Amino acid sequence: MQIAGQRVRVGSLRFLQNENIVIPPAVALLQSAAQTSGHSLVFVASGDAVVGAIALQATLRPEAKAVVQRLHAEGYALYVISGDHEVPTQQLAMELGIPHYFAGVLPADKANLVAGLQQEGHKVCFVGDGINDAIALRQADVSISLRGATTAATDTAQVVLMNADLTQLHTLFRLAHA
């Protein structure tokens, strides 16, 4: 996109580096501080200069912890696979009580992780809501998205939870077993 004749790019630090934008030391320090506190940064560059950043912090769905506990109790192995950085992903996994997580994962690598689990003999159900989840949703044995997710996720998923409530997973799995 261009604004006032300047090309504007918005994305992760990795994205800006891939766009050959020089990252000033102060921005690298800001990125480090944000990660340490469990936040993610989305950067804004105008032309070839970083001009701003937005700090984001993941929020849990109110039902998420209870759903995770129930799935654990039913014997399911759970993983968090995120494109986010290590610390925010680790904090999310810990808050949910999920022992296995992968951070900094690119979209194609999410699908590769799913394929690896499948090669180990696992049936994989992937729940995703972002454009970066579409390839993994396609790779999974069962793929689930939520109403309100990106079009790429809902178009790719085999199942879309229409009221966006993760507690429906229990009913869905019970029906699948029947």
Secondary structure, DSSP 8 states (H G I E B T S, - for coil): -EETTEEEEEE-HHHHHHTT----HHHHHHHHHHHHTT-EEEEEEETTEEEEEEEE-----TTHHHHHHHHHHTT---EEE-SS-HHHHHHHHHHHT--EEE-S--HHHHHHHHHHHHHTT---EEE--SGGGHHHHHHSSEEEEETTS-HHHHHH-SEEETT--TTHHHHHHHHHH-
